[in-house]
Amino acid sequence: MSDQFFAMPAFKPDEALLQLKRSLRDLSGLAASRDGFSLRGRSVIELSVAEGMLQARIVKRPAHSPEWEVRNCKTHAEVRAVQDEIKRRLARWMDETT
């Protein structure tokens, strides 16, 4: 059989961005902003599309001057990994503040 029979669908960063934003809106604690999401008034996630990939900037800890980590996603699996990482960090941030 041809390898193209089992080929993954082409990665479309614009569609992946919309899907990721939709799933993050469902998480409690996060508030959607223009380019990303905030937690208690502090920007914690920024999402964009550049050069054919989805770029996610995630803070290590919510702060007035946060340290950002950049993740570039070129596949659906990488987007899912970013989504899972955001869920882990959000749970940790919520535990730290309670």
C-alpha positions in Angstrom: 0.0 0.0 0.0 1.0 3.5 -0.6 2.5 5.6 2.3 0.1 8.4 1.3 -2.9 6.2 2.3 -1.8 6.5 6.0 -0.5 10.1 5.7 -1.6 12.5 8.4 -3.7 15.5 7.3 -1.8 18.6 6.4 -1.1 20.9 9.4 -3.1 24.1 9.1 -1.8 26.5 11.8 -4.8 28.9 11.5 -7.3 26.1 12.2 -5.0 24.7 15.0 -5.0 28.2 16.6 -8.8 28.4 16.6 -9.1 24.9 18.0 -6.5 25.5 20.8 -8.2 28.8 21.8 -11.6 27.1 21.9 -10.3 24.3 24.2 -8.5 26.8 26.5 -11.6 29.0 26.9 -13.2 26.0 28.5 -10.6 25.9 31.3 -11.7 27.6 34.5 -9.5 30.4 35.7 -8.3 31.6 32.3 -9.8 34.7 30.7 -9.6 35.2 27.0 -7.8 38.3 25.8 -7.1 39.6 22.3 -4.0 37.5 21.6 -4.1 34.9 24.3 -5.2 34.3 27.9 -4.8 35.8 31.3 -5.0 34.5 34.8 -6.2 37.0 37.5 -5.4 39.9 35.3 -1.9 38.8 34.3 -1.1 37.6 30.8 0.0 34.0 30.9 -0.5 32.7 27.3 0.0 34.4 24.0 -0.9 32.6 20.8 0.0 33.5 17.2 0.6 32.1 13.7 3.9 32.8 12.0 5.9 31.2 9.2 3.5 28.3 8.8 3.5 27.3 12.4 1.5 28.0 15.6 3.6 29.8 18.2 2.6 29.6 21.9 4.3 31.8 24.5 3.6 30.5 28.0 4.8 32.0 31.2 6.7 29.9 33.7 5.0 31.6 36.6 2.4 34.4 36.6 4.1 37.6 37.6 4.3 41.3 36.7 7.4 40.7 34.7 7.1 37.0 33.7 9.7 34.8 32.1 8.2 33.4 28.8 8.8 30.1 27.2 8.2 29.8 23.5 6.8 26.6 21.8 6.6 26.4 18.0 4.1 23.8 16.8 4.4 22.3 13.3 2.1 19.3 13.9 -1.1 18.5 15.6 0.8 16.4 18.1 2.9 19.4 19.1 -0.3 21.5 19.6 -1.8 18.7 21.8 1.5 18.7 23.9 1.2 22.4 24.4 -2.4 22.1 25.4 -1.5 19.4 28.0 1.4 21.6 29.3 -0.9 24.5 29.7 -3.4 22.4 31.7 -0.6 21.2 34.0 0.7 24.7 34.5 -2.7 26.1 35.2 -3.4 23.4 37.8 0.0 24.2 39.5 -0.7 28.0 39.4 -4.1 27.5 40.9 -2.7 25.3 43.7 0.1 27.8 44.4 -2.4 30.7 44.9 -4.8 28.9 47.1 
